[in-house]
Amino acid sequence: MNAPATAETLRRPVPSSCLDALRAQFADRLSVSHAVREHHGRDESPYPPMLPDAVVFAETTEEVAAVARLCNEHRVPLIPYGAGSSLEGHLLAIQGGISLDLSRMNQLLAVNAEDLTATVQAGVTRKQLNEQIRDTGLFFPIDPGADASLGGMAATRASGTNAVRYGTMRENVVSLTVVTADGRVIRTSSRARKSSAGYDLTRLFVGSEGTLGIITEVTVRLYPQPEAVSAAVCNFPVLDEAVMSVIEIIQMGVPVARVEFMDTAAVRAVNLHSKLNLRESPMLVFEFHGSPAGVQEQAALVQSITADHGGMDFEWAERPEDRNRLWTARHNAYFAGLQLRPGCRASTTDVCVPISRLADCVRETVDELEQASFPYTIVGHVGDGNFHVLMLLDPDSEAEWQESETINHNLVRRAIAADGTCTGEHGIGLHKMQFMADEHGPDALALMRSIKHALDPHNILNPGKVISW
């Protein structure tokens, strides 16, 4: 499986003067060892490792700014690195350069419980944040599955299982501290609930995937922990009826906190991986938040809708330990899927479409996948029209890789034709750059390129990702 061969994949040499300057400042926090570089030159995408020339472990915004100034001066590529859980080649050093590891920037800087906000360094993970604010009665709801860093989640505009109720990172980032390509430090906004002052710089950097600036601090919205939480699973004889149930639930305005879909193969994989005994047929997993009476009312209405579509009786998980086990299993569906074909390499893709077009998009995708020469699973945050396809490929088979790319292309075209998007939450990275023009059109893409040129004139920030230079 090979990355696209373009001029943007050509490595740029890192001058020894740049490495010497970095070594003088960071000492043992700069590494050129092969093992460290290899760790920072691969992610969960199907591409082979693409190693940086060196890795720097930063601990403060000022250190990030110093690295940026040096790299800008020497025209050296600079790739921010969080938890390494990206799926589309976001962090691959396709031109070499410096991988800037922010994982040591893991301090909770402030909790403003009265204002329902928290400010963290970029390396704080979502689990770490929720553990540290547990005693405030608040929680941070964005849950992409992997224990990703908040900086990486902001950079990729992540969402996840709770997005149907609480939104994505786009709605839940209040403010950012960002280091620009030339080493300036800016704060994108205040903590005020709203503002009409100037351009919305926060939204500009949320989703920019490290190509416009390096996020070093994030202020996020918090929410009161719900008084009552209940989870349930419901199986269906066929996939279509499960998806139609979700469409009707959303159109009825039922405020479910989570509604997740797994196809039969995904349920089988989860059972094997997490030692569960879930019924192996298309399944919806629900979670309800609110008052005890509100949760009961939501559950009753959802049960009625699913029953009309052939849904079987709900199986409840009301104890916290049972809910945690169920959601942990769902979050591990990616790794569970890999075990269906030992030794495989996964190509995983996601699209998002308007909820009214979801059933058709899923059905047509399944029809095509059923003819594929490799196994697959489908899972999805179907409450907001987003679903994922995991294709399990022989890493030595170029034919399977090309076949999977054809399916991926057809899926994206199907989504864009339905007025959807080529990615609901994975991001563009390297893998989905080719679809940007189809989705946005040449004029919008040219405007994005102008923004990139203005903010990063020497193309050092994660070059070769999102849009071509």
C-alpha positions as a Python dict, from the first residue, in 0.01 Angstrom:
ca = {
    (1, 'M'): (0, 0, 0),
    (2, 'N'): (166, 316, -116),
    (3, 'A'): (107, 685, -54),
    (4, 'P'): (25, 898, -358),
    (5, 'A'): (344, 988, -542),
    (6, 'T'): (342, 1367, -587),
    (7, 'A'): (593, 1647, -576),
    (8, 'E'): (473, 1719, -222),
    (9, 'T'): (608, 1386, -97),
    (10, 'L'): (969, 1483, -174),
    (11, 'R'): (1171, 1512, 145),
    (12, 'R'): (1331, 1842, 236),
    (13, 'P'): (1675, 1823, 396),
    (14, 'V'): (1700, 1944, 755),
    (15, 'P'): (2009, 2165, 789),
    (16, 'S'): (2253, 2058, 1058),
    (17, 'S'): (2241, 2414, 1193),
    (18, 'C'): (1870, 2370, 1266),
    (19, 'L'): (1924, 2038, 1444),
    (20, 'D'): (2215, 2185, 1640),
    (21, 'A'): (2003, 2477, 1755),
    (22, 'L'): (1721, 2244, 1861),
    (23, 'R'): (1964, 2014, 2040),
    (24, 'A'): (2114, 2310, 2229),
    (25, 'Q'): (1770, 2409, 2359),
    (26, 'F'): (1605, 2071, 2416),
    (27, 'A'): (1901, 1840, 2494),
    (28, 'D'): (1756, 1495, 2568),
    (29, 'R'): (1407, 1612, 2463),
    (30, 'L'): (1522, 1596, 2101),
    (31, 'S'): (1554, 1246, 1959),
    (32, 'V'): (1689, 1118, 1630),
    (33, 'S'): (1671, 749, 1723),
    (34, 'H'): (1504, 525, 1466),
    (35, 'A'): (1257, 377, 1718),
    (36, 'V'): (1129, 718, 1832),
    (37, 'R'): (1111, 850, 1476),
    (38, 'E'): (926, 539, 1359),
    (39, 'H'): (673, 575, 1642),
    (40, 'H'): (606, 933, 1527),
    (41, 'G'): (603, 843, 1158),
    (42, 'R'): (303, 614, 1155),
    (43, 'D'): (-64, 631, 1251),
    (44, 'E'): (-372, 410, 1208),
    (45, 'S'): (-395, 486, 835),
    (46, 'P'): (-312, 215, 577),
    (47, 'Y'): (1, 398, 463),
    (48, 'P'): (351, 270, 540),
    (49, 'P'): (559, 463, 796),
    (50, 'M'): (700, 799, 683),
    (51, 'L'): (955, 904, 941),
    (52, 'P'): (1048, 1255, 1051),
    (53, 'D'): (1418, 1345, 1074),
    (54, 'A'): (1387, 1421, 1445),
    (55, 'V'): (1132, 1440, 1725),
    (56, 'V'): (1109, 1728, 1974),
    (57, 'F'): (912, 1692, 2299),
    (58, 'A'): (778, 2036, 2392),
    (59, 'E'): (640, 2125, 2736),
    (60, 'T'): (527, 2489, 2701),
    (61, 'T'): (373, 2721, 2444),
    (62, 'E'): (697, 2922, 2445),
    (63, 'E'): (895, 2611, 2349),
    (64, 'V'): (655, 2540, 2064),
    (65, 'A'): (701, 2897, 1944),
    (66, 'A'): (1080, 2860, 1957),
    (67, 'V'): (1066, 2543, 1745),
    (68, 'A'): (834, 2712, 1495),
    (69, 'R'): (1068, 3009, 1458),
    (70, 'L'): (1365, 2783, 1392),
    (71, 'C'): (1178, 2565, 1143),
    (72, 'N'): (1040, 2871, 965),
    (73, 'E'): (1386, 3025, 941),
    (74, 'H'): (1534, 2706, 795),
    (75, 'R'): (1222, 2609, 587),
    (76, 'V'): (1195, 2278, 773),
    (77, 'P'): (860, 2089, 783),
    (78, 'L'): (697, 2083, 1128),
    (79, 'I'): (432, 1824, 1208),
    (80, 'P'): (235, 1848, 1538),
    (81, 'Y'): (189, 1512, 1711),
    (82, 'G'): (-71, 1436, 1979),
    (83, 'A'): (-174, 1079, 2061),
    (84, 'G'): (-104, 926, 1718),
    (85, 'S'): (-458, 792, 1674),
    (86, 'S'): (-540, 959, 1341),
    (87, 'L'): (-677, 749, 1056),
    (88, 'E'): (-606, 941, 736),
    (89, 'G'): (-229, 994, 743),
    (90, 'H'): (-246, 1329, 925),
    (91, 'L'): (88, 1300, 1102),
    (92, 'L'): (302, 1125, 840),
    (93, 'A'): (624, 1313, 770),
    (94, 'I'): (589, 1291, 392),
    (95, 'Q'): (856, 1561, 347),
    (96, 'G'): (1062, 1466, 651),
    (97, 'G'): (1125, 1743, 903),
    (98, 'I'): (1050, 1772, 1273),
    (99, 'S'): (772, 1591, 1458),
    (100, 'L'): (663, 1812, 1748),
    (101, 'D'): (529, 1588, 2025),
    (102, 'L'): (286, 1777, 2253),
    (103, 'S'): (198, 1484, 2481),
    (104, 'R'): (401, 1633, 2770),
    (105, 'M'): (187, 1946, 2757),
    (106, 'N'): (-70, 1771, 2975),
    (107, 'Q'): (-166, 2023, 3242),
    (108, 'L'): (-520, 2121, 3336),
    (109, 'L'): (-475, 2499, 3350),
    (110, 'A'): (-811, 2621, 3479),
    (111, 'V'): (-1162, 2499, 3559),
    (112, 'N'): (-1427, 2773, 3563),
    (113, 'A'): (-1714, 2566, 3694),
    (114, 'E'): (-1950, 2864, 3721),
    (115, 'D'): (-1896, 2939, 3352),
    (116, 'L'): (-1897, 2572, 3246),
    (117, 'T'): (-1551, 2589, 3086),
    (118, 'A'): (-1208, 2436, 3132),
    (119, 'T'): (-873, 2535, 2983),
    (120, 'V'): (-613, 2266, 2917),
    (121, 'Q'): (-282, 2225, 2744),
    (122, 'A'): (-306, 2053, 2407),
    (123, 'G'): (-169, 1718, 2529),
    (124, 'V'): (-445, 1661, 2788),
    (125, 'T'): (-661, 1367, 2681),
    (126, 'R'): (-1037, 1351, 2711),
    (127, 'K'): (-1024, 1075, 2975),
    (128, 'Q'): (-770, 1272, 3178),
    (129, 'L'): (-988, 1584, 3167),
    (130, 'N'): (-1301, 1402, 3279),
    (131, 'E'): (-1115, 1227, 3559),
    (132, 'Q'): (-976, 1558, 3688),
    (133, 'I'): (-1312, 1741, 3683),
    (134, 'R'): (-1521, 1453, 3816),
    (135, 'D'): (-1572, 1614, 4159),
    (136, 'T'): (-1712, 1934, 4003),
    (137, 'G'): (-2026, 1756, 3883),
    (138, 'L'): (-1934, 1847, 3525),
    (139, 'F'): (-1806, 1649, 3227),
    (140, 'F'): (-1669, 1700, 2877),
    (141, 'P'): (-1886, 1501, 2634),
    (142, 'I'): (-1691, 1478, 2307),
    (143, 'D'): (-1592, 1114, 2279),
    (144, 'P'): (-1424, 1000, 1954),
    (145, 'G'): (-1348, 656, 2099),
    (146, 'A'): (-971, 671, 2116),
    (147, 'D'): (-824, 854, 2417),
    (148, 'A'): (-721, 1137, 2190),
    (149, 'S'): (-560, 1460, 2302),
    (150, 'L'): (-776, 1774, 2318),
    (151, 'G'): (-536, 1957, 2089),
    (152, 'G'): (-560, 1681, 1829),
    (153, 'M'): (-937, 1667, 1866),
    (154, 'A'): (-962, 2041, 1803),
    (155, 'A'): (-722, 2018, 1508),
    (156, 'T'): (-929, 1745, 1341),
    (157, 'R'): (-1271, 1881, 1446),
    (158, 'A'): (-1344, 1548, 1618),
    (159, 'S'): (-1684, 1432, 1734),
    (160, 'G'): (-1790, 1078, 1827),
    (161, 'T'): (-2067, 893, 2003),
    (162, 'N'): (-2216, 1190, 2193),
    (163, 'A'): (-2230, 1429, 1897),
    (164, 'V'): (-2599, 1371, 1830),
    (165, 'R'): (-2681, 1550, 2158),
    (166, 'Y'): (-2377, 1760, 2248),
    (167, 'G'): (-2231, 1848, 1909),
    (168, 'T'): (-1872, 1822, 1786),
    (169, 'M'): (-1549, 2000, 1875),
    (170, 'R'): (-1665, 2283, 1648),
    (171, 'E'): (-1947, 2365, 1890),
    (172, 'N'): (-1752, 2293, 2208),
    (173, 'V'): (-1424, 2481, 2163),
    (174, 'V'): (-1452, 2827, 2317),
    (175, 'S'): (-1100, 2956, 2257),
    (176, 'L'): (-754, 2843, 2148),
    (177, 'T'): (-394, 2943, 2202),
    (178, 'V'): (-216, 2894, 1872),
    (179, 'V'): (146, 2924, 1762),
    (180, 'T'): (175, 3053, 1405),
    (181, 'A'): (422, 2930, 1146),
    (182, 'D'): (662, 3215, 1226),
    (183, 'G'): (643, 3158, 1602),
    (184, 'R'): (390, 3419, 1711),
    (185, 'V'): (150, 3323, 1992),
    (186, 'I'): (-214, 3425, 1954),
    (187, 'R'): (-534, 3369, 2150),
    (188, 'T'): (-828, 3329, 1918),
    (189, 'S'): (-1104, 3461, 2146),
    (190, 'S'): (-1213, 3527, 2504),
    (191, 'R'): (-1426, 3297, 2720),
    (192, 'A'): (-1742, 3500, 2659),
    (193, 'R'): (-2040, 3290, 2550),
    (194, 'K'): (-2069, 3491, 2229),
    (195, 'S'): (-1889, 3763, 2039),
    (196, 'S'): (-1932, 3971, 1724),
    (197, 'A'): (-1577, 4107, 1733),
    (198, 'G'): (-1390, 4040, 1411),
    (199, 'Y'): (-1318, 3720, 1222),
    (200, 'D'): (-1386, 3388, 1395),
    (201, 'L'): (-1027, 3272, 1431),
    (202, 'T'): (-1127, 2988, 1662),
    (203, 'R'): (-1328, 2818, 1389),
    (204, 'L'): (-1049, 2883, 1140),
    (205, 'F'): (-804, 2671, 1340),
    (206, 'V'): (-1055, 2407, 1454),
    (207, 'G'): (-1030, 2142, 1184),
    (208, 'S'): (-715, 2284, 1021),
    (209, 'E'): (-517, 1965, 1101),
    (210, 'G'): (-198, 2145, 1196),
    (211, 'T'): (-162, 2313, 855),
    (212, 'L'): (-236, 2673, 967),
    (213, 'G'): (-100, 2683, 1323),
    (214, 'I'): (-10, 2466, 1620),
    (215, 'I'): (-273, 2449, 1893),
    (216, 'T'): (-111, 2458, 2238),
    (217, 'E'): (-406, 2537, 2469),
    (218, 'V'): (-778, 2468, 2438),
    (219, 'T'): (-1072, 2613, 2630),
    (220, 'V'): (-1373, 2382, 2605),
    (221, 'R'): (-1735, 2381, 2718),
    (222, 'L'): (-1836, 2156, 3007),
    (223, 'Y'): (-2180, 2015, 3089),
    (224, 'P'): (-2353, 1909, 3413),
    (225, 'Q'): (-2337, 1536, 3468),
    (226, 'P'): (-2688, 1402, 3397),
    (227, 'E'): (-2903, 1303, 3692),
    (228, 'A'): (-2993, 971, 3531),
    (229, 'V'): (-2818, 768, 3259),
    (230, 'S'): (-2944, 451, 3098),
    (231, 'A'): (-2815, 245, 2805),
    (232, 'A'): (-2974, -27, 2598),
    (233, 'V'): (-2914, -237, 2289),
    (234, 'C'): (-3174, -332, 2032),
    (235, 'N'): (-3125, -585, 1751),
    (236, 'F'): (-3292, -592, 1411),
    (237, 'P'): (-3336, -867, 1153),
    (238, 'V'): (-3204, -645, 871),
    (239, 'L'): (-2980, -340, 847),
    (240, 'D'): (-3233, -117, 667),
    (241, 'E'): (-3484, -127, 952),
    (242, 'A'): (-3221, -31, 1208),
    (243, 'V'): (-3122, 274, 1005),
    (244, 'M'): (-3484, 372, 940),
    (245, 'S'): (-3550, 356, 1315),
    (246, 'V'): (-3273, 608, 1378),
    (247, 'I'): (-3404, 841, 1109),
    (248, 'E'): (-3749, 841, 1265),
    (249, 'I'): (-3612, 887, 1618),
    (250, 'I'): (-3413, 1195, 1510),
    (251, 'Q'): (-3699, 1337, 1305),
    (252, 'M'): (-3928, 1299, 1608),
    (253, 'G'): (-3687, 1514, 1809),
    (254, 'V'): (-3613, 1253, 2075),
    (255, 'P'): (-3310, 1391, 2267),
    (256, 'V'): (-3108, 1068, 2279),
    (257, 'A'): (-2751, 1121, 2401),
    (258, 'R'): (-2604, 845, 2187),
    (259, 'V'): (-2733, 617, 1916),
    (260, 'E'): (-2473, 392, 1754),
    (261, 'F'): (-2505, 133, 1480),
    (262, 'M'): (-2308, -188, 1435),
    (263, 'D'): (-2359, -436, 1152),
    (264, 'T'): (-2354, -811, 1211),
    (265, 'A'): (-1981, -847, 1145),
    (266, 'A'): (-1900, -564, 1386),
    (267, 'V'): (-2113, -723, 1659),
    (268, 'R'): (-1939, -1056, 1603),
    (269, 'A'): (-1599, -888, 1628),
    (270, 'V'): (-1695, -704, 1948),
    (271, 'N'): (-1817, -1028, 2106),
    (272, 'L'): (-1487, -1199, 2032),
    (273, 'H'): (-1271, -907, 2138),
    (274, 'S'): (-1459, -799, 2453),
    (275, 'K'): (-1595, -1140, 2562),
    (276, 'L'): (-1959, -1031, 2530),
    (277, 'N'): (-2267, -1226, 2429),
    (278, 'L'): (-2451, -971, 2217),
    (279, 'R'): (-2700, -1104, 1963),
    (280, 'E'): (-2517, -1114, 1628),
    (281, 'S'): (-2744, -918, 1399),
    (282, 'P'): (-2764, -547, 1305),
    (283, 'M'): (-2771, -355, 1633),
    (284, 'L'): (-2840, -10, 1772),
    (285, 'V'): (-2683, 99, 2100),
    (286, 'F'): (-2863, 380, 2282),
    (287, 'E'): (-2785, 600, 2579),
    (288, 'F'): (-3033, 834, 2744),
    (289, 'H'): (-2944, 1130, 2970),
    (290, 'G'): (-3171, 1346, 3185),
    (291, 'S'): (-3397, 1324, 3485),
    (292, 'P'): (-3527, 978, 3581),
    (293, 'A'): (-3869, 1065, 3439),
    (294, 'G'): (-3719, 1214, 3123),
    (295, 'V'): (-3500, 911, 3060),
    (296, 'Q'): (-3797, 681, 3107),
    (297, 'E'): (-4005, 886, 2863),
    (298, 'Q'): (-3730, 891, 2600),
    (299, 'A'): (-3677, 517, 2632),
    (300, 'A'): (-4047, 439, 2597),
    (301, 'L'): (-4079, 644, 2279),
    (302, 'V'): (-3764, 492, 2128),
    (303, 'Q'): (-3882, 140, 2209),
    (304, 'S'): (-4211, 211, 2034),
    (305, 'I'): (-4035, 340, 1721),
    (306, 'T'): (-3789, 50, 1703),
    (307, 'A'): (-4069, -204, 1752),
    (308, 'D'): (-4246, -60, 1447),
    (309, 'H'): (-3932, -142, 1247),
    (310, 'G'): (-3889, -498, 1369),
    (311, 'G'): (-3661, -414, 1658),
    (312, 'M'): (-3635, -680, 1924),
    (313, 'D'): (-3679, -615, 2294),
    (314, 'F'): (-3435, -374, 2453),
    (315, 'E'): (-3159, -524, 2662),
    (316, 'W'): (-3074, -272, 2934),
    (317, 'A'): (-2739, -182, 3088),
    (318, 'E'): (-2828, 42, 3381),
    (319, 'R'): (-2541, -19, 3622),
    (320, 'P'): (-2240, 205, 3554),
    (321, 'E'): (-2007, -94, 3520),
    (322, 'D'): (-2237, -256, 3261),
    (323, 'R'): (-2266, 68, 3063),
    (324, 'N'): (-1891, 118, 3073),
    (325, 'R'): (-1832, -235, 2949),
    (326, 'L'): (-2079, -186, 2665),
    (327, 'W'): (-1934, 147, 2552),
    (328, 'T'): (-1577, 29, 2590),
    (329, 'A'): (-1666, -259, 2360),
    (330, 'R'): (-1818, -17, 2108),
    (331, 'H'): (-1511, 208, 2122),
    (332, 'N'): (-1290, -95, 2061),
    (333, 'A'): (-1486, -196, 1751),
    (334, 'Y'): (-1196, -83, 1529),
    (335, 'F'): (-942, -306, 1703),
    (336, 'A'): (-1199, -583, 1733),
    (337, 'G'): (-1253, -570, 1358),
    (338, 'L'): (-882, -618, 1294),
    (339, 'Q'): (-901, -954, 1471),
    (340, 'L'): (-1149, -1084, 1214),
    (341, 'R'): (-855, -1114, 974),
    (342, 'P'): (-529, -1165, 1167),
    (343, 'G'): (-234, -988, 1011),
    (344, 'C'): (-453, -755, 807),
    (345, 'R'): (-411, -381, 757),
    (346, 'A'): (-726, -173, 782),
    (347, 'S'): (-841, 99, 549),
    (348, 'T'): (-1114, 283, 731),
    (349, 'T'): (-1325, 560, 586),
    (350, 'D'): (-1620, 769, 697),
    (351, 'V'): (-1879, 992, 536),
    (352, 'C'): (-2166, 1199, 670),
    (353, 'V'): (-2494, 1273, 492),
    (354, 'P'): (-2820, 1448, 577),
    (355, 'I'): (-3022, 1213, 796),
    (356, 'S'): (-3293, 1179, 529),
    (357, 'R'): (-3036, 1032, 286),
    (358, 'L'): (-2867, 798, 534),
    (359, 'A'): (-3062, 479, 459),
    (360, 'D'): (-2998, 497, 85),
    (361, 'C'): (-2629, 573, 132),
    (362, 'V'): (-2577, 283, 373),
    (363, 'R'): (-2780, 40, 161),
    (364, 'E'): (-2591, 118, -160),
    (365, 'T'): (-2259, 95, 21),
    (366, 'V'): (-2345, -248, 164),
    (367, 'D'): (-2452, -370, -181),
    (368, 'E'): (-2106, -281, -313),
    (369, 'L'): (-1918, -418, -13),
    (370, 'E'): (-2096, -751, -42),
    (371, 'Q'): (-1915, -803, -374),
    (372, 'A'): (-1572, -721, -227),
    (373, 'S'): (-1296, -979, -201),
    (374, 'F'): (-1214, -887, 162),
    (375, 'P'): (-1413, -876, 488),
    (376, 'Y'): (-1552, -551, 625),
    (377, 'T'): (-1748, -403, 913),
    (378, 'I'): (-1973, -98, 937),
    (379, 'V'): (-2027, 108, 1250),
    (380, 'G'): (-2172, 452, 1276),
    (381, 'H'): (-2278, 752, 1477),
    (382, 'V'): (-2594, 727, 1274),
    (383, 'G'): (-2785, 978, 1486),
    (384, 'D'): (-2607, 1253, 1292),
    (385, 'G'): (-2580, 1073, 958),
    (386, 'N'): (-2218, 961, 1004),
    (387, 'F'): (-2100, 605, 944),
    (388, 'H'): (-1764, 428, 910),
    (389, 'V'): (-1652, 141, 688),
    (390, 'L'): (-1359, -75, 803),
    (391, 'M'): (-1207, -271, 514),
    (392, 'L'): (-970, -550, 625),
    (393, 'L'): (-695, -586, 366),
    (394, 'D'): (-404, -818, 301),
    (395, 'P'): (-108, -580, 348),
    (396, 'D'): (78, -753, 64),
    (397, 'S'): (-208, -733, -185),
    (398, 'E'): (-199, -429, -413),
    (399, 'A'): (-517, -560, -578),
    (400, 'E'): (-712, -546, -251),
    (401, 'W'): (-579, -197, -180),
    (402, 'Q'): (-693, -74, -523),
    (403, 'E'): (-1031, -243, -477),
    (404, 'S'): (-1077, -76, -138),
    (405, 'E'): (-986, 262, -287),
    (406, 'T'): (-1249, 217, -558),
    (407, 'I'): (-1510, 141, -292),
    (408, 'N'): (-1394, 441, -90),
    (409, 'H'): (-1417, 669, -396),
    (410, 'N'): (-1767, 542, -477),
    (411, 'L'): (-1879, 592, -118),
    (412, 'V'): (-1751, 951, -114),
    (413, 'R'): (-1914, 1031, -448),
    (414, 'R'): (-2239, 885, -315),
    (415, 'A'): (-2217, 1103, -2),
    (416, 'I'): (-2133, 1423, -189),
    (417, 'A'): (-2417, 1360, -436),
    (418, 'A'): (-2648, 1338, -133),
    (419, 'D'): (-2526, 1686, -22),
    (420, 'G'): (-2302, 1524, 238),
    (421, 'T'): (-1930, 1529, 306),
    (422, 'C'): (-1632, 1306, 232),
    (423, 'T'): (-1555, 1286, 605),
    (424, 'G'): (-1772, 1342, 909),
    (425, 'E'): (-1495, 1322, 1167),
    (426, 'H'): (-1178, 1148, 1045),
    (427, 'G'): (-1053, 1459, 867),
    (428, 'I'): (-876, 1498, 535),
    (429, 'G'): (-511, 1431, 616),
    (430, 'L'): (-338, 1272, 318),
    (431, 'H'): (-596, 1011, 221),
    (432, 'K'): (-892, 1236, 132),
    (433, 'M'): (-724, 1537, -29),
    (434, 'Q'): (-839, 1425, -371),
    (435, 'F'): (-1204, 1478, -274),
    (436, 'M'): (-1175, 1840, -160),
    (437, 'A'): (-1239, 1991, -503),
    (438, 'D'): (-1543, 1767, -559),
    (439, 'E'): (-1693, 1870, -227),
    (440, 'H'): (-1606, 2239, -214),
    (441, 'G'): (-1554, 2342, -576),
    (442, 'P'): (-1246, 2505, -727),
    (443, 'D'): (-1316, 2859, -605),
    (444, 'A'): (-1365, 2762, -241),
    (445, 'L'): (-1057, 2540, -258),
    (446, 'A'): (-854, 2828, -405),
    (447, 'L'): (-968, 3048, -115),
    (448, 'M'): (-854, 2784, 134),
    (449, 'R'): (-519, 2769, -44),
    (450, 'S'): (-489, 3148, -19),
    (451, 'I'): (-544, 3126, 357),
    (452, 'K'): (-274, 2859, 382),
    (453, 'H'): (-31, 3074, 181),
    (454, 'A'): (-103, 3378, 397),
    (455, 'L'): (-59, 3204, 733),
    (456, 'D'): (223, 2968, 633),
    (457, 'P'): (408, 3126, 340),
    (458, 'H'): (697, 2878, 352),
    (459, 'N'): (467, 2572, 374),
    (460, 'I'): (630, 2428, 685),
    (461, 'L'): (318, 2335, 885),
    (462, 'N'): (219, 1973, 813),
    (463, 'P'): (289, 2016, 441),
    (464, 'G'): (110, 1803, 185),
    (465, 'K'): (-204, 1760, 395),
    (466, 'V'): (-564, 1885, 351),
    (467, 'I'): (-494, 2092, 36),
    (468, 'S'): (-209, 2087, -216),
    (469, 'W'): (35, 2376, -204),
}
